[in-house]
Amino acid sequence: MKEILNFHYNKGVQEVSPAHTAIRHWVFTEEEHAEATLAQAMAVVAEKNGVSANDLTHLFPAVLRMLKSEIEWSK
């Protein structure tokens, strides 16, 4: 089974990041597992369709805004 999320702890606080190499530096909070999973899925589809990691940094927040998300990533 392929890993889709990586979990790290920074000063006792869980941080979640997608496993995809293009966005593995994106960090989400422990309450944002669903958003991190969405980012992972979007990165996989983007890669298959030739969308760059740079484009994904603009597309992902736009999708979150369309979903009416209030997390920091949507701003």
TORTORDO-239141 format. One record per atom (N, C-alpha, C, O): residue number from 1; x, y, z. Coordinates in steps of 0.05 Angstrom, whole numbers, padded with zeros to 5 digits, always signed. Last residue first. Example, Ala and Ser with C-alpha at 12.3 -4.5 7.8 and 13.67 -1.06 7.14 Angstrom:
BEGIN
<atom resi="2" east="+00257" north="-00045" up="+00142"/>
<atom resi="2" east="+00273" north="-00021" up="+00143"/>
<atom resi="2" east="+00258" north="+00001" up="+00157"/>
<atom resi="2" east="+00268" north="+00023" up="+00161"/>
<atom resi="1" east="+00264" north="-00114" up="+00156"/>
<atom resi="1" east="+00246" north="-00090" up="+00156"/>
<atom resi="1" east="+00264" north="-00066" up="+00156"/>
<atom resi="1" east="+00285" north="-00066" up="+00169"/>
//
This chain:
BEGIN
<atom resi="75" east="-00137" north="+00614" up="+00039"/>
<atom resi="75" east="-00134" north="+00644" up="+00037"/>
<atom resi="75" east="-00112" north="+00652" up="+00018"/>
<atom resi="75" east="-00107" north="+00676" up="+00015"/>
<atom resi="74" east="-00137" north="+00561" up="+00047"/>
<atom resi="74" east="-00157" north="+00572" up="+00028"/>
<atom resi="74" east="-00154" north="+00602" up="+00023"/>
<atom resi="74" east="-00167" north="+00613" up="+00006"/>
<atom resi="73" east="-00102" north="+00549" up="+00088"/>
<atom resi="73" east="-00095" north="+00542" up="+00060"/>
<atom resi="73" east="-00113" north="+00554" up="+00039"/>
<atom resi="73" east="-00106" north="+00558" up="+00016"/>
<atom resi="72" east="-00130" north="+00560" up="+00135"/>
<atom resi="72" east="-00110" north="+00578" up="+00125"/>
<atom resi="72" east="-00102" north="+00574" up="+00096"/>
<atom resi="72" east="-00097" north="+00593" up="+00082"/>
<atom resi="71" east="-00200" north="+00543" up="+00125"/>
<atom resi="71" east="-00173" north="+00538" up="+00135"/>
<atom resi="71" east="-00154" north="+00558" up="+00122"/>
<atom resi="71" east="-00160" north="+00570" up="+00102"/>
<atom resi="70" east="-00252" north="+00545" up="+00108"/>
<atom resi="70" east="-00242" north="+00568" up="+00123"/>
<atom resi="70" east="-00214" north="+00565" up="+00133"/>
<atom resi="70" east="-00204" north="+00581" up="+00149"/>
<atom resi="69" east="-00283" north="+00527" up="+00046"/>
<atom resi="69" east="-00265" north="+00521" up="+00069"/>
<atom resi="69" east="-00255" north="+00546" up="+00082"/>
<atom resi="69" east="-00251" north="+00567" up="+00068"/>
<atom resi="68" east="-00317" north="+00525" up="+00003"/>
<atom resi="68" east="-00324" north="+00542" up="+00025"/>
<atom resi="68" east="-00308" north="+00536" up="+00050"/>
<atom resi="68" east="-00317" north="+00538" up="+00073"/>
<atom resi="67" east="-00301" north="+00502" up="-00043"/>
<atom resi="67" east="-00313" north="+00484" up="-00023"/>
<atom resi="67" east="-00321" north="+00499" up="+00003"/>
<atom resi="67" east="-00330" north="+00486" up="+00022"/>
<atom resi="66" east="-00275" north="+00544" up="-00066"/>
<atom resi="66" east="-00300" north="+00535" up="-00078"/>
<atom resi="66" east="-00315" north="+00517" up="-00059"/>
<atom resi="66" east="-00340" north="+00515" up="-00060"/>
<atom resi="65" east="-00230" north="+00545" up="-00032"/>
<atom resi="65" east="-00249" north="+00567" up="-00031"/>
<atom resi="65" east="-00276" north="+00559" up="-00044"/>
<atom resi="65" east="-00297" north="+00567" up="-00033"/>
<atom resi="64" east="-00206" north="+00497" up="-00050"/>
<atom resi="64" east="-00215" north="+00500" up="-00022"/>
<atom resi="64" east="-00235" north="+00522" up="-00019"/>
<atom resi="64" east="-00255" north="+00520" up="-00005"/>
<atom resi="63" east="-00194" north="+00512" up="-00102"/>
<atom resi="63" east="-00212" north="+00490" up="-00097"/>
<atom resi="63" east="-00223" north="+00492" up="-00069"/>
<atom resi="63" east="-00247" north="+00488" up="-00065"/>
<atom resi="62" east="-00155" north="+00551" up="-00091"/>
<atom resi="62" east="-00180" north="+00558" up="-00106"/>
<atom resi="62" east="-00201" north="+00537" up="-00101"/>
<atom resi="62" east="-00225" north="+00543" up="-00098"/>
<atom resi="61" east="-00114" north="+00522" up="-00067"/>
<atom resi="61" east="-00129" north="+00542" up="-00051"/>
<atom resi="61" east="-00156" north="+00550" up="-00065"/>
<atom resi="61" east="-00176" north="+00555" up="-00051"/>
<atom resi="60" east="-00100" north="+00490" up="-00115"/>
<atom resi="60" east="-00110" north="+00479" up="-00090"/>
<atom resi="60" east="-00125" north="+00499" up="-00072"/>
<atom resi="60" east="-00147" north="+00493" up="-00063"/>
<atom resi="59" east="-00080" north="+00526" up="-00155"/>
<atom resi="59" east="-00105" north="+00511" up="-00159"/>
<atom resi="59" east="-00117" north="+00501" up="-00132"/>
<atom resi="59" east="-00141" north="+00502" up="-00128"/>
<atom resi="58" east="-00032" north="+00545" up="-00137"/>
<atom resi="58" east="-00053" north="+00564" up="-00141"/>
<atom resi="58" east="-00080" north="+00550" up="-00143"/>
<atom resi="58" east="-00101" north="+00560" up="-00134"/>
<atom resi="57" east="-00002" north="+00499" up="-00133"/>
<atom resi="57" east="-00002" north="+00517" up="-00109"/>
<atom resi="57" east="-00023" north="+00539" up="-00112"/>
<atom resi="57" east="-00032" north="+00551" up="-00092"/>
<atom resi="56" east="-00006" north="+00478" up="-00184"/>
<atom resi="56" east="-00021" north="+00466" up="-00162"/>
<atom resi="56" east="-00022" north="+00484" up="-00137"/>
<atom resi="56" east="-00042" north="+00483" up="-00123"/>
<atom resi="55" east="+00032" north="+00507" up="-00211"/>
<atom resi="55" east="+00003" north="+00511" up="-00217"/>
<atom resi="55" east="-00014" north="+00500" up="-00195"/>
<atom resi="55" east="-00035" north="+00512" up="-00188"/>
<atom resi="54" east="+00077" north="+00484" up="-00187"/>
<atom resi="54" east="+00072" north="+00513" up="-00184"/>
<atom resi="54" east="+00043" north="+00519" up="-00190"/>
<atom resi="54" east="+00030" north="+00534" up="-00175"/>
<atom resi="53" east="+00075" north="+00433" up="-00206"/>
<atom resi="53" east="+00072" north="+00437" up="-00177"/>
<atom resi="53" east="+00066" north="+00466" up="-00172"/>
<atom resi="53" east="+00051" north="+00473" up="-00153"/>
<atom resi="52" east="+00038" north="+00430" up="-00269"/>
<atom resi="52" east="+00062" north="+00433" up="-00252"/>
<atom resi="52" east="+00055" north="+00437" up="-00223"/>
<atom resi="52" east="+00032" north="+00444" up="-00216"/>
<atom resi="51" east="+00004" north="+00380" up="-00303"/>
<atom resi="51" east="+00001" north="+00404" up="-00288"/>
<atom resi="51" east="+00025" north="+00407" up="-00269"/>
<atom resi="51" east="+00032" north="+00387" up="-00255"/>
<atom resi="50" east="+00001" north="+00331" up="-00331"/>
<atom resi="50" east="+00022" north="+00351" up="-00339"/>
<atom resi="50" east="+00019" north="+00378" up="-00325"/>
<atom resi="50" east="+00031" north="+00398" up="-00334"/>
<atom resi="49" east="-00032" north="+00292" up="-00314"/>
<atom resi="49" east="-00042" north="+00310" up="-00335"/>
<atom resi="49" east="-00023" north="+00333" up="-00342"/>
<atom resi="49" east="-00030" north="+00351" up="-00356"/>
<atom resi="48" east="-00007" north="+00266" up="-00273"/>
<atom resi="48" east="-00016" north="+00250" up="-00296"/>
<atom resi="48" east="-00024" north="+00268" up="-00319"/>
<atom resi="48" east="-00022" north="+00259" up="-00342"/>
<atom resi="47" east="-00003" north="+00310" up="-00237"/>
<atom resi="47" east="+00021" north="+00298" up="-00249"/>
<atom resi="47" east="+00014" north="+00282" up="-00274"/>
<atom resi="47" east="+00028" north="+00284" up="-00294"/>
<atom resi="46" east="-00056" north="+00316" up="-00222"/>
<atom resi="46" east="-00042" north="+00338" up="-00236"/>
<atom resi="46" east="-00017" north="+00327" up="-00250"/>
<atom resi="46" east="-00012" north="+00334" up="-00273"/>
<atom resi="45" east="-00066" north="+00269" up="-00195"/>
<atom resi="45" east="-00081" north="+00274" up="-00219"/>
<atom resi="45" east="-00066" north="+00296" up="-00236"/>
<atom resi="45" east="-00064" north="+00294" up="-00260"/>
<atom resi="44" east="-00031" north="+00276" up="-00151"/>
<atom resi="44" east="-00029" north="+00252" up="-00168"/>
<atom resi="44" east="-00042" north="+00257" up="-00195"/>
<atom resi="44" east="-00031" north="+00251" up="-00216"/>
<atom resi="43" east="-00049" north="+00324" up="-00129"/>
<atom resi="43" east="-00022" north="+00323" up="-00140"/>
<atom resi="43" east="-00018" north="+00299" up="-00158"/>
<atom resi="43" east="-00005" north="+00301" up="-00179"/>
<atom resi="42" east="-00101" north="+00310" up="-00112"/>
<atom resi="42" east="-00098" north="+00330" up="-00133"/>
<atom resi="42" east="-00070" north="+00329" up="-00146"/>
<atom resi="42" east="-00067" north="+00332" up="-00170"/>
<atom resi="41" east="-00087" north="+00274" up="-00071"/>
<atom resi="41" east="-00102" north="+00265" up="-00094"/>
<atom resi="41" east="-00099" north="+00284" up="-00118"/>
<atom resi="41" east="-00096" north="+00276" up="-00141"/>
<atom resi="40" east="-00061" north="+00311" up="-00036"/>
<atom resi="40" east="-00047" north="+00287" up="-00046"/>
<atom resi="40" east="-00060" north="+00277" up="-00072"/>
<atom resi="40" east="-00047" north="+00272" up="-00092"/>
<atom resi="39" east="-00103" north="+00345" up="-00024"/>
<atom resi="39" east="-00079" north="+00356" up="-00037"/>
<atom resi="39" east="-00063" north="+00333" up="-00050"/>
<atom resi="39" east="-00054" north="+00336" up="-00072"/>
<atom resi="38" east="-00137" north="+00309" up="+00003"/>
<atom resi="38" east="-00146" north="+00322" up="-00022"/>
<atom resi="38" east="-00122" north="+00332" up="-00037"/>
<atom resi="38" east="-00120" north="+00329" up="-00062"/>
<atom resi="37" east="-00105" north="+00299" up="+00048"/>
<atom resi="37" east="-00112" north="+00277" up="+00030"/>
<atom resi="37" east="-00121" north="+00288" up="+00003"/>
<atom resi="37" east="-00114" north="+00277" up="-00018"/>
<atom resi="36" east="-00106" north="+00350" up="+00071"/>
<atom resi="36" east="-00080" north="+00339" up="+00062"/>
<atom resi="36" east="-00085" north="+00315" up="+00043"/>
<atom resi="36" east="-00069" north="+00312" up="+00023"/>
<atom resi="35" east="-00161" north="+00352" up="+00083"/>
<atom resi="35" east="-00149" north="+00371" up="+00064"/>
<atom resi="35" east="-00122" north="+00362" up="+00053"/>
<atom resi="35" east="-00116" north="+00365" up="+00030"/>
<atom resi="34" east="-00164" north="+00312" up="+00121"/>
<atom resi="34" east="-00180" north="+00310" up="+00097"/>
<atom resi="34" east="-00169" north="+00328" up="+00075"/>
<atom resi="34" east="-00167" north="+00321" up="+00051"/>
<atom resi="33" east="-00131" north="+00331" up="+00162"/>
<atom resi="33" east="-00124" north="+00306" up="+00148"/>
<atom resi="33" east="-00138" north="+00304" up="+00121"/>
<atom resi="33" east="-00127" north="+00296" up="+00101"/>
<atom resi="32" east="-00131" north="+00376" up="+00196"/>
<atom resi="32" east="-00134" north="+00380" up="+00168"/>
<atom resi="32" east="-00126" north="+00355" up="+00151"/>
<atom resi="32" east="-00116" north="+00358" up="+00129"/>
<atom resi="31" east="-00118" north="+00372" up="+00249"/>
<atom resi="31" east="-00147" north="+00373" up="+00243"/>
<atom resi="31" east="-00152" north="+00374" up="+00213"/>
<atom resi="31" east="-00175" north="+00374" up="+00204"/>
<atom resi="30" east="-00063" north="+00377" up="+00249"/>
<atom resi="30" east="-00075" north="+00350" up="+00255"/>
<atom resi="30" east="-00105" north="+00350" up="+00249"/>
<atom resi="30" east="-00116" north="+00328" up="+00246"/>
<atom resi="29" east="-00047" north="+00419" up="+00192"/>
<atom resi="29" east="-00050" north="+00413" up="+00221"/>
<atom resi="29" east="-00063" north="+00386" up="+00225"/>
<atom resi="29" east="-00072" north="+00374" up="+00205"/>
<atom resi="28" east="+00001" north="+00412" up="+00139"/>
<atom resi="28" east="-00026" north="+00416" up="+00149"/>
<atom resi="28" east="-00027" north="+00409" up="+00179"/>
<atom resi="28" east="-00009" north="+00396" up="+00189"/>
<atom resi="27" east="+00049" north="+00433" up="+00093"/>
<atom resi="27" east="+00044" north="+00424" up="+00121"/>
<atom resi="27" east="+00016" north="+00431" up="+00129"/>
<atom resi="27" east="+00007" north="+00454" up="+00126"/>
<atom resi="26" east="+00086" north="+00414" up="+00037"/>
<atom resi="26" east="+00062" north="+00427" up="+00047"/>
<atom resi="26" east="+00055" north="+00416" up="+00074"/>
<atom resi="26" east="+00054" north="+00391" up="+00077"/>
<atom resi="25" east="+00126" north="+00382" up="+00019"/>
<atom resi="25" east="+00134" north="+00404" up="+00038"/>
<atom resi="25" east="+00109" north="+00419" up="+00048"/>
<atom resi="25" east="+00112" north="+00436" up="+00065"/>
<atom resi="24" east="+00105" north="+00349" up="-00019"/>
<atom resi="24" east="+00111" north="+00338" up="+00008"/>
<atom resi="24" east="+00119" north="+00358" up="+00028"/>
<atom resi="24" east="+00119" north="+00353" up="+00052"/>
<atom resi="23" east="+00092" north="+00359" up="-00071"/>
<atom resi="23" east="+00079" north="+00376" up="-00050"/>
<atom resi="23" east="+00085" north="+00366" up="-00022"/>
<atom resi="23" east="+00071" north="+00373" up="-00003"/>
<atom resi="22" east="+00119" north="+00325" up="-00104"/>
<atom resi="22" east="+00116" north="+00353" up="-00113"/>
<atom resi="22" east="+00106" north="+00371" up="-00090"/>
<atom resi="22" east="+00110" north="+00395" up="-00091"/>
<atom resi="21" east="+00116" north="+00274" up="-00080"/>
<atom resi="21" east="+00142" north="+00289" up="-00080"/>
<atom resi="21" east="+00139" north="+00318" up="-00088"/>
<atom resi="21" east="+00154" north="+00335" up="-00078"/>
<atom resi="20" east="+00064" north="+00258" up="-00036"/>
<atom resi="20" east="+00072" north="+00263" up="-00064"/>
<atom resi="20" east="+00096" north="+00281" up="-00064"/>
<atom resi="20" east="+00097" north="+00301" up="-00050"/>
<atom resi="19" east="+00046" north="+00256" up="+00016"/>
<atom resi="19" east="+00070" north="+00241" up="+00009"/>
<atom resi="19" east="+00080" north="+00246" up="-00019"/>
<atom resi="19" east="+00103" north="+00240" up="-00025"/>
<atom resi="18" east="+00026" north="+00315" up="+00053"/>
<atom resi="18" east="+00021" north="+00295" up="+00031"/>
<atom resi="18" east="+00047" north="+00281" up="+00025"/>
<atom resi="18" east="+00069" north="+00292" up="+00028"/>
<atom resi="17" east="+00032" north="+00320" up="+00124"/>
<atom resi="17" east="+00039" north="+00329" up="+00097"/>
<atom resi="17" east="+00033" north="+00307" up="+00077"/>
<atom resi="17" east="+00036" north="+00283" up="+00083"/>
<atom resi="16" east="+00016" north="+00345" up="+00188"/>
<atom resi="16" east="+00010" north="+00325" up="+00167"/>
<atom resi="16" east="+00019" north="+00337" up="+00140"/>
<atom resi="16" east="+00015" north="+00360" up="+00135"/>
<atom resi="15" east="+00038" north="+00348" up="+00254"/>
<atom resi="15" east="+00037" north="+00361" up="+00228"/>
<atom resi="15" east="+00033" north="+00339" up="+00208"/>
<atom resi="15" east="+00045" north="+00318" up="+00209"/>
<atom resi="14" east="+00023" north="+00352" up="+00323"/>
<atom resi="14" east="+00023" north="+00336" up="+00299"/>
<atom resi="14" east="+00021" north="+00353" up="+00274"/>
<atom resi="14" east="+00004" north="+00371" up="+00273"/>
<atom resi="13" east="+00065" north="+00377" up="+00371"/>
<atom resi="13" east="+00041" north="+00383" up="+00355"/>
<atom resi="13" east="+00044" north="+00367" up="+00329"/>
<atom resi="13" east="+00064" north="+00368" up="+00315"/>
<atom resi="12" east="+00113" north="+00373" up="+00398"/>
<atom resi="12" east="+00090" north="+00358" up="+00409"/>
<atom resi="12" east="+00064" north="+00362" up="+00393"/>
<atom resi="12" east="+00043" north="+00351" up="+00400"/>
<atom resi="11" east="+00148" north="+00401" up="+00365"/>
<atom resi="11" east="+00143" north="+00410" up="+00393"/>
<atom resi="11" east="+00117" north="+00398" up="+00404"/>
<atom resi="11" east="+00101" north="+00412" up="+00416"/>
<atom resi="10" east="+00122" north="+00369" up="+00314"/>
<atom resi="10" east="+00138" north="+00392" up="+00319"/>
<atom resi="10" east="+00130" north="+00404" up="+00346"/>
<atom resi="10" east="+00109" north="+00415" up="+00349"/>
<atom resi="9" east="+00118" north="+00308" up="+00282"/>
<atom resi="9" east="+00112" north="+00322" up="+00307"/>
<atom resi="9" east="+00132" north="+00345" up="+00310"/>
<atom resi="9" east="+00156" north="+00340" up="+00309"/>
<atom resi="8" east="+00087" north="+00281" up="+00224"/>
<atom resi="8" east="+00110" north="+00291" up="+00238"/>
<atom resi="8" east="+00101" north="+00305" up="+00263"/>
<atom resi="8" east="+00078" north="+00313" up="+00265"/>
<atom resi="7" east="+00065" north="+00238" up="+00174"/>
<atom resi="7" east="+00059" north="+00250" up="+00200"/>
<atom resi="7" east="+00085" north="+00257" up="+00214"/>
<atom resi="7" east="+00103" north="+00240" up="+00216"/>
<atom resi="6" east="+00043" north="+00236" up="+00107"/>
<atom resi="6" east="+00065" north="+00233" up="+00126"/>
<atom resi="6" east="+00058" north="+00249" up="+00151"/>
<atom resi="6" east="+00046" north="+00271" up="+00150"/>
<atom resi="5" east="-00002" north="+00202" up="+00064"/>
<atom resi="5" east="+00004" north="+00223" up="+00083"/>
<atom resi="5" east="+00028" north="+00216" up="+00100"/>
<atom resi="5" east="+00032" north="+00193" up="+00107"/>
<atom resi="4" east="+00000" north="+00158" up="+00032"/>
<atom resi="4" east="-00010" north="+00182" up="+00020"/>
<atom resi="4" east="-00006" north="+00206" up="+00038"/>
<atom resi="4" east="-00006" north="+00229" up="+00029"/>
<atom resi="3" east="+00038" north="+00100" up="+00014"/>
<atom resi="3" east="+00032" north="+00121" up="+00034"/>
<atom resi="3" east="+00021" north="+00146" up="+00020"/>
<atom resi="3" east="+00030" north="+00153" up="-00001"/>
<atom resi="2" east="+00012" north="+00043" up="-00017"/>
<atom resi="2" east="+00028" north="+00068" up="-00020"/>
<atom resi="2" east="+00018" north="+00088" up="+00001"/>
<atom resi="2" east="-00005" north="+00092" up="+00006"/>
<atom resi="1" east="+00017" north="-00024" up="+00000"/>
<atom resi="1" east="+00000" north="+00000" up="+00000"/>
<atom resi="1" east="+00018" north="+00025" up="+00000"/>
<atom resi="1" east="+00037" north="+00027" up="+00016"/>
//
